[in-house]
Amino acid sequence: MLRALVVDDENHMRDTLRKMLSLHCPDVLIVGEAEGVTSGTAAVNEFHPDLVFLDIQMKDGTGFDLLYNLPTIDFRLIFVTAYDKYALQAFKFSAVDYLLKPINPELLIEAVQRATQLVKDHFKIQMQALEENLKSENKQHKKIILKTSENIHLLDVKSIISCESDGPYTNVQTATGEKIMVSKTLRDYEDMLGDCGFYRVHKSFLINLWQVKRFERQDGGSIVMNNELKIPVASRKRDELLLLFEKLAE
């Protein structure tokens, strides 16, 4: 049984979450509630929860303020937020669990399941990435977390050369020569990185346009990356890719 605390300044939101957890997540027991940073900090110290559902914007501060008030964070965390899509990208990059208001029951179940599996040592890295990503306006300067079965990697987005599909997995090639296999599809990374200067040139490859060295016209067309990796370009992508290069050169 996971002992949970809900911190949100909206009464109806706390009520809704309590009912949804009772209905969909019977292994979660709400042991306390709070409506802001001050009361939330006191509640964490009083109840010592296993899991905290934490709002971002509250009347007396932010969820981050609450976290800074604590000497240690020894609980799992799921943010509950009404952030816009640009800020949500920062959450995705940082691999931090969040629920978008209004809460979807299926996503609630998935978030709770992931929270039960979270390695606590990884949380500090995730929070570091999230803070930097929320502050950074330059998308190529954002950081992304890649999780494998053994490690958690914190990378600069600009250091990624390419992502290659491998069935339900993706092989991420970095500028330092690392090749990291993660259990997300290439479509997941296309959605996540598509507005950060990445382009899917082939059904199996997503590339960082800022890491392109040259375009070779022979044999139907291919891209040579800064690390000399040669990647084929699908014929239907060729004209659009050349237009993107022209825009980058402006």
N, C-alpha and C positions, 0 to 999 in steps of 0.2 A: 504494500500500500504506500503510495507517494503522498506525503503530507504537503499540501500546497497553500500558498498565500497569494491573494489577489490584490494588486495595488492599482487602483484606477479612480480618478476623481469623478466619474459618472456613476451614480447609483444604479441606473438601469443596466449599465454595462456589467457591473459586478453581479447583479441579479441574473442577467442573461448567461454569463459565464458559469455561474454556480449551477444553474439548471442544466446547461449543456454538458458540463462535466459529470453531473449526476446521471444523466441519460446515456451519454456516449463513452464515458471514461470511468467506469465504476472502481477502478484501482486508484483513483485520485480522490483524496479526502481534503476538502478545504478546511484548514485549521484556523484561518484568520483572514481579515480583510483590512484594507487601509485606503485612504483617499488622497494621499499625497506623499511628498518626500519625507517630511518630518514624521508623520504617523507610520509611513511605510518602513522607515529605518527602525523605529521603535518596535514595530511588529516583527521584523526579521530577527531582532535581538531577543524578543520574547518567545517566539514560536519555533525558531531554528528550522525553517521549512526545508524540504527536499527540493521543492520546485516553486518558482515564483513567476506569476503572470504579471508583467510590468508594463504599464502605460508609459508612453514617451512624454507627451506634453500634459502637465498637470498644473493646477493653479499656483502651487508654491515652488515650482521648478520642474525639472525633467527627470526621467528615469535614470539618466546618467548621473545626475546629482545624487540620487539615492545610492547608487553603486559606489560613488566616490566617498560617501559617508561611512562605508563599511571597511573595517580593517582587513577583512578577508571575505571572499565570495566562495562559500562552500555549498552552494545550492545550484541546481540547474535553473536555466532562465529562458522564458519565452516572452518576447516583446509583443505587446498588443498595441497596434498603431493605426493611425489614419493618414500616415505619410503619403505623399504623392509618389508617382511611379519612379521619379528620378532618385528620390531618397531610398525607395525600396530596392533599387539596384545595388546600393551600398550594402544593404542587408544580405542580398543574394551573394555578392562578391565575398562577404565576410563569413558566409556559411552559418550565420546566426539565425536561429529560429524566430519567426515572427508570425503573427496572425493579423490580417488586415480586417479592420472593422467595416461592415458587420461580419462577424465570424462565421466561416463556413464549417459545418460539423465535421466533414471529412478531413479538412485541413487541420482541425483541432486534434482529431485522433492521431493523424500522422505526426504532428508536432510533439504530442505527448509521448508517442512511441520513440521518436528520435531522442527526446530529452532523457528517457530512461537509459539510453545507450551512450550518452555523452560522457567522454572522458574528461574529468574536471580540469586536468592540466591543459587541455586544448582551449579551454574557455578564455584564458588570458590572451592567447594569440588571436582568437576570434574578436575579442573586444578591442584589441589594439588595431586590428584591421578595420573594424567598423568605425571607430572614432576617426581614423585618418580618412576613410572613404566619405564620411559625412561632411568633413571639412573641405575636402579637395573638390575644386570645380573643374580641374583638368582631368578628363577621363583616362588619358594615358598615364596619369600619375597615381591612379587608384591601385589598391592592392587587392589581390584575390587569394582566397584560400583553396587549396586543392587537398582533398582528403584521400588517402589510400588506406589499405588495410593495416598498415604499420606506422604511417607517419601523417603529419599534417604540415603541408608546405605553405608558406606565406611568400607570395611572389608579387613583384611589380607587374602590372598588366603590360607595360611596355616591353618587358623582358621576354614575353611569350612570342616565339617565332611562328608556331603553327599548332593546330589541333587536328589530329587525324582520327577518323572513325575506326573503331574496331568492334563492330557489333554493338552490344549494350555499353561498351566502354569507349573511352577517348584517350588517346596518347597525346600528351601535351609536351611539345618540344620547346626548350628554353634557350636563351642566348648563351647560357653557361654550359650547354651541352647536356643538361639533364633531360631525361625522357620519363615523364610521370604518367602512369596509367591510373585513371580515375573511373569510378563506376557511375558516370553520367554519359548520356549520349551526345553526339556532336550537335544535335539540334538544341540541346540544353545550353551549350556554350555559344551557339549561334545567336540564340535569344538573349543571352547574358552580355555578349561582347559585341553584338552587331552595331551598336552606336558608339563604340569605342575605337573605331578604326579597323575593325576586323571584317573580312569579307569571305564568303563561301565560294571559292573558285571552282569547286568540284564536289561531287556528292560525298567524297571522302575527306575533303580538306577545307579547313577554315584557316585563313592566314591573317597575320598582322600586316596591314598595308605599310606601316612605318618601318617594317623590317625587310621590305622588298629591295633586292639589289638590282635586278633587271628583269625585263620581259623578253623571252626568246620566241620569235615568230615561227621557227621551223617546227615540223612535226605537229602541226595543229595549235601550237602555242603552249608555253610553260613559263612558270615563274621560278626565278632563282632567288633564294632568300639570302640574308646577310651571312648566314652560317654555311652557305653553298648548297643547302638543301634544294633539290629541284622538284617542283610540284606541278603536275599537269593542270591545265586550264580547260574546263568543259567548253565546247564550241559555242554553246548558247550564252556563256558568261563572258566571252572574250571582249565584245564591244563595250559592255557595261563596265568591265574592269578597266579598259583603256580610258573611258570617260572619268572614272574615279581617279586614275593617275593624273589626269589633266587638272582636276580640282585640287588635288594635293599640291600640285606644282604652282598654283596661283598664289 
